[in-house]
Amino acid sequence: MTTQLNAPAAKDGIHPDSNMSLHATSYEELVPSRYALKIGEIDVLVVSDGVLPLPTATMSTNADPAARAAWFKEMFLGPDAFDWALNVLVVRSGDQTILVDAGLGGQFPGFPRAGQFPKRLAAAGIDLASVTDVVITHMHMDHIGGLLVDEVKQRLRPDLRIHVAASEVAFWAAPDFSRTSMPSPVPDVLRVTAEQFMNEYHDKLRTFEETYEVAPGVLVKRTGGHTPGHSVVHVTCGEERLTFAGDALFPVAFDHPDWQNGFEHDPEESVRVRVRLMQEAAASGELLVATHLPFPSVGRVAVNGDAFRWVAAFWDY
């Protein structure tokens, strides 16, 4: 890896990637697209893959339309669509560099602001050839599409290991969309993308049943719900812990954990997974990161009556 991620930690364990050179951070974008922190001795980098527009109704398919409109208005979003953040994670533990999810990729028309992670990794000085492992939280296109980009495929090492739940692989052999409520073109694109991913990387897959330790302190755990094999990643070192929640959490989840979104293949189980994850995070005080929370999506969860409250971490400059 060209650029080190392990800058000295601040008192709260969060710090910017401050030992990046001035040249490395001179980039055409004027907003930050990566945020580094340490979990004990483990380096973590949150990288923005950009944003994509989604209908507001997709995030709350079982909500009363008036309640939905009121929530999005209170959040200064909508009324009909909003920008959905896309975040990926780079974790370095020991001699392993682990990419958690790979973003959307640039092959899908209509999403020009997404698929940014390859150039943003390069801007951070991270060589794709240094990645030893990839964890796929689930096989939706905005999590695997980045691995189908030619410039990415050509730079990955031949001994790359890709970790994904066995139930996720089995599901996408014959996916069932009967309980989803997605924009009409999406299921076919998801199906085709998953097929392309399996054809391209089947010999690199390392499947697991429920949990698997990818590297010291880096554990992937199947939750189900969003998809049958949807998984989260726990990064733990000493008393410090961070959970990458994948698609178990969305911006509306804290105020309305019971609101379902149209991409959930088992909506009721997704609610149970979401509530359990937030209860655990509130009890432990651990840091939380998720794919679709606004970048850098680093924060904590607090209980707020029958719902929850998101407490964003202060950026440490």
C-alpha positions, 0 to 999 in steps of 0.5 A: 500500500503506497499510503499508510493509514495508521496516522496517530490516533486522537483521544477518541480514536478517530483521526484524519489520514493526516500523513497523506502527502499534500500532493496525494490529497491535491485532487479535483474534488473540493469535498472530502471523500475519505475518512480514516480512523483507528480501532486500536491497532487496526486501520480503517478508511471510509471511502465514498463511492458517491451518491445515487438518486432514489425515490423517497417512497422506496425508503418507506414502502409501508409508511403512511404517505403523509408521515413519509412526506413529513419526515423527508420535509423535516430532514430537508430532503425530497419531496419525491427523491433524495441522494443516497450515499454509497460508502465502502470500507478499507481495513488493514489488520496485520499484513492483510488489506481488506476491502468491504464492498466495492460500490456501484461501478461505472457501467450503469447509465443514469448514475453519473455521481456514483462509482467513484471508489476506484479513483478515490482509492487512488487519490488516497494512495491505495493500490488495488493490488495491495488488497488481499481480501474483499468482504461482500455484505450482499450481492446487490449491484451497488456493492459488487458493481465496482469489481466489474469495472475493467480498471479494477479487475485488471489491478486485483491480485490473482490470489485475492480472496472474496468472502461472502455468505454461502446463503447469499451465493445460493440465493442469487442462483435463482433470486426471488424479488416477490417481497421487494418493491423496487423501481421496475428496471432494478430487479433485472439489473440486479440479477444480471449483475450478480450473474456477471459477478459470479462468472467473473469471481467464482474461483475466488469466493470463500463462502461462510455459513454464519461467521468468519474471521477474515483477519485478526479482529475483523469478523464478518457475520451473517444477519439475513433480512435485507437479503438472505446472506446479508452480513455485517463486519465487526472490527474489534481491537481491545476495548474498541469496536466498529461495526460496518452495518451494510444495508441493515441501516438507512437514514430513516431507520433511527426515527422509524426503524419499522419503516421498510425499504423496497430493496429488502427481500424479507422486510419483517426480518430486516426490521428485526435485524435493524432493531437488534443491531441498533440495540446492541450498538447503543448498549456497547457504545461502539462506532457504527458505519453503514453503506447508505448513511451520509458520508462518512457515516461514522457515529454512535446510536442512542436509544430514544424512547421507542426509537433511536437517535444517531449521534454523529462523531465529531470530525478530528482535523 
